[in-house]
């Protein structure tokens, strides 16, 4: 699969680069070993169908597969519970080496197993139908003999839904149906193989020969009739799915640097688009630890407004229409009917937070050990109850991107957004939890920057006739925020912008705003240098001061640094930094939330939308994307005020609704 005439030369020429999804595909190696049933998180590739995601380990085992939707309790979750979580196995029964790659331009994963007696190719796909996503969940595992003879074994064993249900096998005239807590999974096979049906699993063996073809197919539904597909049609669905993915890829327009890595990240993001609603899941998993000590095990199967904003911005630049409109419509529907929230469910409802007396950030599954025994395994996310003022900037920024791409807002949405802008004029003076969802509330630098960005975007939209309201007031308040930032958030002692007034801590999220012209390029460059010096480890960055001893480095922060360097005119530095960073991806270009700087191991949930988004935006900035604003290093310094503005706070309500006032408030 080297070189593909269906893809542009700029993509095929970069197949082997880190982050491409095809690195080292021609070199076999032993699969990552399991320790107590768990493999390193780097071992996983991801496949999906627009509603759920499955994780495939290097040894051919699927350890994570919620059926039928990503945000349901997972039917297969050995990722978090090696003994009772459930898995779908397919591998040689003799020692083997492996290599793998994505079929170019798709999220179809191919793994080669090589033994002393032969070679076999395993193709894994979440298949799609003639008209797009299937109304049921369908996983196909195709096994093809390449040379020699290879004995293989397979097993389909659903788990306990994180310790909440008991699986069993129902024997029917159409074959075995695995059932657990309302989920039904039909197992079908194609080709000569044995099948053994037990009380809680279905298993079998097969032997490949040159040119042989076997298929293991799973079709799943929840609390509805069970569709039993013809296994031959499931097999044919693999080619259809490849073509469907490539039809999407052919609409993807990007000819800048690291084109194949950018495309692979866009494909990973596509896996996280919840097709029924247009929401963007923050990650494909829950409860994977950010720290080896445990405790930081959040549920990321929700839609953060921030992530939706970044996805719309990126996909708009790539010429992709359907996903951008669906995400935009989901966002505006959701914020029009709910008070502000950091994130929402994939269906656009308010998410639940921690339960009283429970550890972590939601109801804990106390008998589930978690990945490598690092718990707790929880549902929900603590941040659902927090105020994060940066959400204003995310929301207004994505609306501006959408409208500037040639689209229009309806009148009701314009009124709602104008009310939100009015509220941001007051809200920026309040302490919040910040972008990092902290329990200590402060007037965080990045939160104020987010509010300023929101007001400037709102003023621009008003100038273009899309929003009612007082653009002059919004611009005036934006300048008041800039003046406050320059007076209160700059530290002469650190020679950098700090996390919040009164702190000497550095915060990598400030790098998101280097193109917002709230201060001189010299100060912004000094902030970048200070952050990299204190928070950096090679090409990686921790989130903020003090995290070096608590958790892994945050992948997105490092890509934010690359983008910041490029926008500050330090393009050679940015290119070198980007090359070093891309080497940190796993072999198929999947990124987790964090990386242990000492060992290189992945930490946190994956695939992580923010990591892939940050990669994309870094590449756009380094490539001189026409929509990326590069800071002019020759611009005149901003005058610093003698004291911060003292306009009093006038509103205590932290909510926005469709009834928010649209007229300027005093």
Legacy VTK file of the C-alpha trace (Angstrom):
# vtk DataFile Version 3.0
C-alpha trace
ASCII
DATASET POLYDATA
POINTS 666 float
0.000 0.000 0.000
2.747 2.435 -0.822
1.650 5.246 -3.086
-1.991 5.667 -3.998
-3.215 7.254 -7.234
-6.432 8.342 -5.502
-4.532 10.798 -3.306
-2.607 13.987 -4.167
1.140 13.665 -4.658
1.700 16.076 -1.752
0.124 13.460 0.524
1.579 10.243 -0.882
5.069 11.737 -0.821
4.865 12.063 2.966
3.439 8.668 3.865
6.258 7.653 6.151
6.587 10.793 8.248
5.650 10.742 11.929
1.980 11.451 12.466
1.045 10.222 8.997
-0.750 7.060 10.086
1.694 4.953 8.019
5.048 5.313 9.758
7.133 2.120 9.874
4.384 0.192 8.046
7.029 -1.793 6.150
9.013 -2.872 9.228
7.682 -5.567 11.540
8.274 -5.626 15.279
6.977 -7.521 18.290
3.669 -6.117 19.552
3.708 -4.141 22.766
3.623 -6.670 25.608
0.723 -6.803 28.016
1.258 -6.287 31.732
-1.558 -7.764 33.803
-3.671 -7.627 30.644
-2.951 -3.979 29.763
-0.873 -2.524 26.939
0.710 0.938 26.715
-1.723 3.532 25.398
0.652 4.111 22.474
-0.378 0.669 21.259
-3.829 1.762 20.121
-5.155 2.681 16.723
-8.702 4.011 16.408
-11.571 3.214 14.062
-15.135 4.549 14.109
-18.377 5.188 12.256
-19.527 8.648 13.362
-21.296 7.373 16.456
-18.741 5.286 18.333
-15.003 4.532 18.415
-13.117 1.252 18.835
-9.471 1.004 19.931
-7.329 -1.726 18.352
-4.100 -2.768 20.077
-0.956 -3.894 18.273
-1.687 -7.522 19.178
-5.035 -7.384 17.369
-7.236 -7.078 20.442
-10.016 -4.496 20.610
-10.038 -3.310 24.226
-12.534 -0.441 23.898
-15.785 -0.441 21.948
-18.941 1.236 23.296
-22.032 -0.121 21.521
-23.844 1.520 19.852
-22.729 5.047 20.859
-19.548 6.568 22.265
-21.165 8.090 25.359
-22.910 4.898 26.509
-21.428 2.541 29.073
-18.954 0.463 27.086
-19.859 -3.089 26.120
-16.172 -3.844 25.535
-13.879 -2.101 28.031
-10.826 -4.235 28.800
-8.986 -0.921 28.454
-10.202 -0.134 31.977
-10.832 -3.638 33.312
-8.600 -6.313 31.824
-10.381 -9.168 33.535
-14.056 -8.267 33.263
-14.237 -5.343 30.860
-14.800 -7.267 27.629
-12.801 -7.496 24.394
-12.783 -8.661 20.781
-9.690 -10.762 20.033
-8.127 -11.774 16.697
-4.469 -12.857 16.549
-2.118 -15.703 15.622
-1.842 -18.463 18.210
1.930 -18.684 17.647
4.601 -16.024 18.246
4.451 -13.201 15.731
5.690 -9.782 14.763
3.445 -7.058 13.392
3.297 -3.838 11.411
0.270 -1.681 10.726
-1.020 1.340 8.875
-4.207 3.112 7.955
-5.433 2.598 4.425
-4.487 5.985 2.876
-7.160 8.613 3.275
-9.312 6.487 5.596
-9.888 5.358 9.160
-9.642 1.702 8.124
-6.756 0.022 9.954
-4.612 -2.784 8.486
-2.334 -4.925 10.680
0.153 -7.437 9.256
1.036 -10.445 11.403
4.211 -12.315 10.439
5.070 -15.710 11.940
7.684 -18.364 11.195
5.142 -20.156 9.009
3.470 -17.331 7.118
1.905 -13.906 6.964
-1.654 -12.652 7.408
-3.369 -9.293 6.949
-6.091 -8.127 9.383
-8.317 -5.259 8.214
-10.463 -3.550 10.844
-13.316 -1.232 9.893
-16.429 0.259 11.388
-18.387 -0.094 8.186
-20.770 2.387 6.593
-23.741 1.838 4.337
-24.731 2.853 0.833
-26.302 6.067 2.144
-23.753 6.769 4.889
-23.795 5.752 8.547
-25.640 2.508 9.208
-28.643 2.541 11.590
-26.926 -0.201 13.563
-23.313 -0.459 14.761
-21.178 -2.730 12.547
-17.596 -3.858 13.138
-15.860 -6.010 10.511
-12.575 -7.848 11.026
-11.321 -9.326 7.738
-8.451 -11.843 7.797
-6.563 -12.507 4.551
-3.817 -15.068 4.054
-0.776 -13.534 2.362
1.720 -16.400 2.362
2.274 -19.668 4.149
-0.098 -20.863 6.842
-0.979 -19.027 10.080
-3.178 -20.453 12.868
-5.464 -17.783 14.331
-7.865 -17.559 17.257
-10.726 -15.155 17.839
-12.994 -14.326 20.741
-15.928 -11.974 21.329
-16.501 -11.471 25.050
-18.635 -8.542 26.220
-17.894 -7.107 29.639
-19.807 -6.010 32.686
-20.511 -2.425 31.571
-17.980 -1.164 34.156
-19.310 -3.463 36.829
-22.989 -2.623 36.363
-24.401 -5.573 34.375
-23.887 -9.244 33.615
-23.429 -10.414 29.991
-24.874 -13.604 28.598
-25.246 -15.341 25.253
-28.715 -15.952 23.815
-28.830 -18.816 21.333
-31.153 -18.149 18.389
-31.932 -19.726 15.037
-29.941 -16.945 13.409
-26.907 -17.551 15.596
-25.597 -16.395 18.970
-26.570 -12.969 20.310
-24.442 -11.493 23.076
-26.595 -9.403 25.411
-25.756 -7.042 28.256
-27.871 -4.280 29.784
-30.106 -3.833 26.744
-27.269 -4.008 24.200
-27.433 -6.854 21.690
-24.439 -7.900 19.581
-24.825 -10.436 16.770
-21.709 -12.393 15.774
-21.418 -13.605 12.176
-18.569 -15.327 10.356
-17.479 -15.945 6.791
-15.002 -18.612 5.712
-14.057 -21.943 7.225
-13.583 -21.598 10.976
-14.778 -23.215 14.151
-17.245 -21.463 16.438
-17.692 -22.290 20.106
-20.603 -20.715 21.971
-20.287 -20.429 25.755
-22.500 -18.764 28.336
-20.764 -15.368 28.131
-18.666 -15.394 24.955
-18.299 -16.705 21.437
-14.890 -17.918 20.245
-13.224 -19.931 17.517
-10.130 -20.729 15.496
-9.141 -20.589 11.836
-6.084 -21.222 9.688
-5.042 -18.984 6.823
-3.512 -20.065 3.532
-2.312 -17.931 0.597
-5.327 -16.064 -0.757
-7.716 -17.253 1.980
-10.328 -14.888 3.358
-12.180 -15.008 6.669
-14.504 -12.450 8.247
-15.615 -11.904 11.825
-18.508 -9.449 11.936
-20.320 -7.799 14.844
-23.603 -5.908 14.549
-24.890 -4.095 17.625
-28.031 -2.292 18.737
-29.407 -1.041 22.057
-33.003 -1.596 23.173
-34.267 -2.101 19.648
-34.661 -4.980 17.187
-31.468 -6.806 16.277
-30.426 -6.629 12.633
-28.519 -9.713 11.443
-26.327 -8.765 8.451
-25.238 -11.200 5.754
-21.507 -11.747 6.443
-20.754 -11.524 2.712
-22.348 -8.073 2.649
-20.372 -7.101 5.745
-17.211 -8.147 3.919
-18.182 -6.087 0.863
-18.875 -3.180 3.190
-15.145 -2.815 3.874
-14.476 -1.633 0.315
-17.496 0.626 0.432
-16.258 2.116 3.705
-12.803 2.748 2.219
-14.392 4.553 -0.710
-16.693 6.550 1.573
-13.709 7.715 3.614
-11.792 8.613 0.462
-14.751 10.569 -0.895
-14.479 12.668 2.264
-10.694 12.944 1.967
-10.934 14.140 -1.628
-12.882 17.159 -0.348
-10.027 17.941 2.066
-7.874 20.790 0.727
-4.476 21.442 2.294
-1.137 21.752 0.522
1.020 23.104 3.336
3.826 21.418 5.294
3.315 18.038 7.012
0.310 17.409 4.761
-0.083 13.730 5.610
0.136 14.337 9.368
-2.428 17.121 9.069
-4.738 14.885 7.061
-4.376 12.090 9.597
-5.299 14.458 12.434
-8.314 15.650 10.444
-9.366 12.017 10.024
-8.924 11.439 13.758
-11.118 14.472 14.425
-13.711 13.073 12.022
-13.899 9.999 14.271
-14.956 12.293 17.119
-17.734 14.060 15.205
-21.000 12.735 16.627
-22.906 12.355 13.380
-26.444 12.303 14.859
-26.071 15.838 16.275
-22.879 17.439 14.913
-21.242 17.669 18.343
-17.490 17.047 18.723
-16.445 14.606 21.454
-13.352 15.766 23.336
-11.920 12.230 23.244
-12.915 8.665 22.497
-12.503 7.310 26.041
-13.053 7.959 29.715
-11.009 7.575 32.896
-7.543 7.119 31.387
-5.147 8.665 33.904
-3.269 11.916 33.401
-1.051 11.029 36.364
0.630 7.790 37.380
-0.636 8.480 40.912
-4.262 8.409 39.781
-7.075 10.773 40.695
-6.981 12.733 37.416
-9.178 10.331 35.478
-11.736 12.493 33.698
-14.572 11.530 31.378
-14.016 13.222 28.001
-16.957 11.796 26.064
-18.623 15.214 26.055
-18.546 18.176 23.694
-16.472 21.141 24.890
-17.466 24.451 23.284
-13.743 25.160 22.961
-13.100 22.015 20.916
-16.099 22.637 18.674
-14.784 26.141 17.983
-11.337 24.888 17.009
-12.760 22.092 14.847
-15.020 24.462 12.917
-12.105 26.846 12.392
-9.845 24.079 11.071
-12.349 22.252 8.897
-13.593 25.508 7.381
-10.054 26.231 6.193
-9.897 22.757 4.652
-13.027 23.376 2.594
-15.199 20.857 4.490
-18.830 21.979 4.674
-21.100 19.391 6.258
-19.200 18.962 9.523
-18.690 22.695 10.006
-22.360 23.518 9.572
-23.503 20.607 11.755
-21.112 21.614 14.553
-22.107 25.258 14.235
-25.812 24.442 14.342
-25.309 22.153 17.365
-23.402 24.875 19.204
-25.958 27.615 18.617
-28.936 25.389 19.394
-27.297 24.334 22.620
-26.242 27.745 23.962
-29.628 29.224 23.058
-31.491 26.847 25.366
-29.005 26.341 28.203
-27.007 28.545 30.577
-23.287 28.704 29.841
-21.400 25.505 30.425
-17.884 24.362 29.732
-19.250 21.345 27.897
-22.482 19.552 27.072
-23.557 16.015 26.272
-23.253 14.925 22.671
-27.013 15.387 22.423
-26.700 19.046 23.493
-27.931 18.705 27.069
-26.357 19.811 30.330
-23.871 17.256 31.617
-23.934 15.855 35.117
-21.177 16.600 37.575
-19.742 14.793 40.595
-21.994 13.022 43.017
-21.762 14.024 46.663
-19.321 11.890 48.553
-17.877 10.264 45.425
-14.171 10.414 44.545
-12.968 11.873 41.281
-15.421 13.785 39.170
-18.504 11.599 38.990
-20.068 8.360 40.194
-17.158 5.973 40.658
-17.152 2.339 39.554
-15.381 1.188 42.696
-14.817 -2.404 41.578
-13.299 -1.440 38.222
-9.497 -1.133 38.511
-8.868 1.287 35.646
-6.066 1.126 33.095
-3.084 -0.598 34.785
-5.037 -0.394 38.033
-4.877 3.409 38.108
-8.368 4.502 39.147
-10.899 5.751 39.786
-13.129 4.934 36.824
-15.835 7.580 36.820
-18.819 8.891 34.899
-19.248 12.622 34.462
-16.830 15.503 34.770
-16.297 17.995 37.572
-16.017 20.924 35.190
-19.739 20.761 34.410
-20.348 22.979 37.452
-17.612 25.497 36.731
-17.553 28.990 35.263
-14.987 29.346 32.483
-15.010 32.785 30.923
-12.822 31.685 28.030
-15.931 29.989 26.648
-17.128 33.423 25.494
-14.156 33.739 23.189
-14.523 30.185 21.912
-18.174 30.763 21.058
-17.801 34.149 19.382
-14.668 33.034 17.585
-16.368 30.057 15.974
-19.330 32.212 14.929
-16.992 34.720 13.304
-15.164 31.933 11.449
-18.451 30.528 10.189
-19.826 33.878 9.058
-16.572 35.075 7.508
-16.603 31.903 5.406
-19.672 33.304 3.663
-22.484 31.999 5.844
-25.314 33.791 7.628
-26.896 33.871 11.079
-30.621 33.828 11.652
-32.107 36.814 13.469
-32.856 34.979 16.720
-29.293 33.676 16.965
-27.978 37.190 16.363
-30.008 38.495 19.296
-28.799 35.710 21.583
-25.164 36.339 20.659
-25.522 40.073 21.185
-26.787 39.375 24.688
-23.817 37.121 25.332
-21.437 39.859 24.180
-23.125 42.325 26.534
-22.709 39.876 29.376
-19.021 39.371 28.554
-18.533 43.115 29.067
-19.213 42.561 32.763
-18.235 38.944 33.293
-14.515 39.355 32.511
-14.011 41.036 35.887
-15.071 37.925 37.782
-12.851 35.092 38.969
-13.409 31.751 37.270
-11.945 28.244 37.016
-9.824 29.088 33.972
-9.132 26.957 30.932
-7.600 24.231 33.106
-10.811 23.769 35.123
-9.147 24.472 38.457
-10.846 24.483 41.842
-9.055 27.713 42.859
-10.844 30.620 41.211
-8.857 33.666 40.057
-9.023 36.286 37.348
-6.957 34.166 34.989
-5.025 35.864 32.215
-6.265 33.495 29.518
-9.876 33.928 30.674
-9.672 37.698 30.265
-8.041 37.213 26.881
-10.920 34.957 25.889
-13.455 37.616 26.865
-11.539 40.237 24.907
-11.507 37.991 21.852
-15.259 37.475 22.215
-15.925 41.212 22.254
-13.731 41.926 19.247
-15.433 39.150 17.300
-18.855 40.470 18.319
-17.927 43.966 17.187
-16.762 42.620 13.847
-20.006 40.683 13.411
-22.010 43.793 14.272
-20.055 45.844 11.726
-20.960 43.263 9.080
-24.636 43.432 10.022
-24.905 39.994 11.637
-25.439 41.084 15.265
-27.549 43.842 16.765
-25.986 45.770 19.603
-23.379 48.397 20.369
-20.101 47.528 18.650
-18.477 50.659 20.050
-19.160 49.507 23.580
-17.767 46.044 22.862
-14.571 47.479 21.391
-14.215 49.881 24.303
-14.512 47.055 26.812
-12.048 44.967 24.817
-9.470 47.765 25.113
-10.206 48.022 28.848
-9.391 44.325 29.144
-6.134 44.798 27.214
-5.149 47.670 29.479
-5.899 45.590 32.573
-3.880 42.681 31.208
-0.844 44.854 30.485
-0.988 46.444 33.936
-1.901 43.457 36.112
-0.845 40.241 34.375
2.649 41.132 33.184
5.452 40.313 35.628
8.668 42.298 35.381
10.285 39.738 37.651
9.417 36.850 35.323
9.717 38.900 32.157
6.484 37.252 31.009
2.738 37.173 31.320
1.793 35.131 34.369
-1.175 32.927 35.139
-3.160 35.574 37.030
-2.478 38.797 38.952
-0.502 38.212 42.109
0.982 34.967 40.796
4.423 34.241 39.426
3.251 30.993 37.796
3.452 30.594 34.028
0.559 29.260 31.963
1.003 27.791 28.477
-2.580 28.660 27.505
-1.532 32.307 27.157
0.222 31.206 23.959
-3.178 30.804 22.306
-3.486 34.585 22.147
-0.162 35.774 20.734
-1.950 36.948 17.571
-4.493 39.045 19.478
-2.248 42.158 19.663
-2.940 42.983 23.296
0.722 43.817 23.877
3.999 44.207 22.023
5.554 41.322 20.065
8.629 41.636 22.288
6.644 40.882 25.445
4.766 38.056 23.778
8.017 36.550 22.512
9.519 36.861 25.988
6.496 35.034 27.402
6.981 32.209 24.902
10.657 31.937 25.840
9.887 31.906 29.562
7.223 29.239 29.150
9.464 27.002 27.098
12.358 27.440 29.523
10.319 26.592 32.640
7.584 24.298 31.353
9.459 22.581 28.538
11.045 19.164 28.293
12.510 18.738 24.836
9.698 19.615 22.429
6.982 19.004 25.074
5.342 21.444 27.495
3.543 21.110 30.795
0.324 23.087 31.220
1.451 25.491 33.944
3.981 25.890 36.721
4.085 23.058 39.233
2.666 20.341 36.990
6.062 18.745 36.378
5.655 16.585 39.480
1.945 15.853 39.092
1.165 14.740 35.535
2.398 14.284 31.995
3.178 17.051 29.549
0.132 18.391 27.696
0.372 17.627 23.983
-1.727 20.579 22.814
0.437 23.069 24.727
3.509 22.100 22.728
1.690 22.606 19.428
0.391 25.954 20.757
4.033 26.856 21.283
4.865 25.967 17.673
1.978 28.108 16.445
3.026 30.999 18.680
6.614 30.862 17.410
5.407 30.919 13.804
3.008 33.815 14.385
5.799 35.761 16.085
7.880 35.399 12.931
10.205 32.684 14.280
9.352 30.253 11.504
12.622 28.291 11.433
12.312 27.625 15.159
8.678 26.602 14.694
9.550 24.168 11.893
12.266 22.487 13.924
9.986 22.311 16.966
7.182 20.814 14.871
9.437 18.112 13.435
10.528 17.130 16.940
6.948 17.046 18.150
5.631 14.890 15.334
8.140 12.218 16.299
6.160 11.836 19.545
3.061 10.471 17.753
2.420 6.758 17.797
3.018 4.722 14.650
-0.469 5.369 13.211
-0.604 9.073 14.037
-2.939 8.931 17.038
-2.378 11.382 19.893
-3.391 11.144 23.525
-3.916 14.088 25.847
-0.539 13.846 27.598
2.918 12.308 27.249
5.233 11.318 30.075
8.376 13.337 29.288
10.615 10.787 30.991
9.353 7.608 29.324
7.463 8.814 26.251
4.370 6.876 27.366
0.949 8.241 26.509
-1.303 9.405 29.345
-4.898 10.617 29.353
-7.788 9.937 27.029
-7.398 9.234 23.320
-7.832 10.014 20.520
-7.726 13.498 22.038
-9.445 16.153 19.924
-7.488 19.064 21.387
-4.139 17.412 20.632
-5.060 16.778 17.006
-6.561 20.259 16.674
-3.446 21.909 18.050
-1.320 19.982 15.542
-3.505 21.206 12.687
-3.412 24.842 13.783
0.355 24.702 14.296
0.854 23.415 10.761
-1.449 26.112 9.369
0.519 28.826 11.151
3.927 27.527 10.079
2.667 27.128 6.536
1.618 30.765 6.402
-2.111 30.077 6.201
-3.744 33.186 4.799
-6.276 33.287 7.638
-3.654 33.090 10.355
-2.714 36.551 11.572
1.041 36.940 11.945
2.128 39.475 14.532
4.077 42.389 13.048
7.377 42.573 14.947
7.788 46.220 13.925
4.513 47.461 15.415
4.743 50.274 17.939
4.569 49.299 21.616
1.266 49.723 23.369
1.278 52.420 26.049
0.884 50.983 29.511
-1.733 52.657 31.727
-0.810 54.079 35.099
-3.483 51.945 36.708
-6.036 49.336 35.571
-9.504 50.496 34.564
-11.880 50.725 37.503
-15.284 50.357 35.854
-17.499 48.706 38.476
-19.012 45.276 38.030
-22.706 45.620 37.297
-24.094 42.102 36.955
-23.955 39.100 39.256
-25.728 36.600 36.999
-23.340 34.170 35.266
-25.971 32.835 32.879
-26.778 33.531 29.288
-30.153 32.703 27.782
-32.138 33.617 24.710
-33.787 36.266 26.875
-30.482 38.036 27.569
-30.798 41.778 26.936
-29.456 42.966 23.603
-29.274 46.691 24.341
-26.117 48.127 25.916
-26.171 48.189 29.711
-24.681 50.915 31.841
LINES 1 667
666 0 1 2 3 4 5 6 7 8 9 10 11 12 13 14 15 16 17 18 19 20 21 22 23 24 25 26 27 28 29 30 31 32 33 34 35 36 37 38 39 40 41 42 43 44 45 46 47 48 49 50 51 52 53 54 55 56 57 58 59 60 61 62 63 64 65 66 67 68 69 70 71 72 73 74 75 76 77 78 79 80 81 82 83 84 85 86 87 88 89 90 91 92 93 94 95 96 97 98 99 100 101 102 103 104 105 106 107 108 109 110 111 112 113 114 115 116 117 118 119 120 121 122 123 124 125 126 127 128 129 130 131 132 133 134 135 136 137 138 139 140 141 142 143 144 145 146 147 148 149 150 151 152 153 154 155 156 157 158 159 160 161 162 163 164 165 166 167 168 169 170 171 172 173 174 175 176 177 178 179 180 181 182 183 184 185 186 187 188 189 190 191 192 193 194 195 196 197 198 199 200 201 202 203 204 205 206 207 208 209 210 211 212 213 214 215 216 217 218 219 220 221 222 223 224 225 226 227 228 229 230 231 232 233 234 235 236 237 238 239 240 241 242 243 244 245 246 247 248 249 250 251 252 253 254 255 256 257 258 259 260 261 262 263 264 265 266 267 268 269 270 271 272 273 274 275 276 277 278 279 280 281 282 283 284 285 286 287 288 289 290 291 292 293 294 295 296 297 298 299 300 301 302 303 304 305 306 307 308 309 310 311 312 313 314 315 316 317 318 319 320 321 322 323 324 325 326 327 328 329 330 331 332 333 334 335 336 337 338 339 340 341 342 343 344 345 346 347 348 349 350 351 352 353 354 355 356 357 358 359 360 361 362 363 364 365 366 367 368 369 370 371 372 373 374 375 376 377 378 379 380 381 382 383 384 385 386 387 388 389 390 391 392 393 394 395 396 397 398 399 400 401 402 403 404 405 406 407 408 409 410 411 412 413 414 415 416 417 418 419 420 421 422 423 424 425 426 427 428 429 430 431 432 433 434 435 436 437 438 439 440 441 442 443 444 445 446 447 448 449 450 451 452 453 454 455 456 457 458 459 460 461 462 463 464 465 466 467 468 469 470 471 472 473 474 475 476 477 478 479 480 481 482 483 484 485 486 487 488 489 490 491 492 493 494 495 496 497 498 499 500 501 502 503 504 505 506 507 508 509 510 511 512 513 514 515 516 517 518 519 520 521 522 523 524 525 526 527 528 529 530 531 532 533 534 535 536 537 538 539 540 541 542 543 544 545 546 547 548 549 550 551 552 553 554 555 556 557 558 559 560 561 562 563 564 565 566 567 568 569 570 571 572 573 574 575 576 577 578 579 580 581 582 583 584 585 586 587 588 589 590 591 592 593 594 595 596 597 598 599 600 601 602 603 604 605 606 607 608 609 610 611 612 613 614 615 616 617 618 619 620 621 622 623 624 625 626 627 628 629 630 631 632 633 634 635 636 637 638 639 640 641 642 643 644 645 646 647 648 649 650 651 652 653 654 655 656 657 658 659 660 661 662 663 664 665
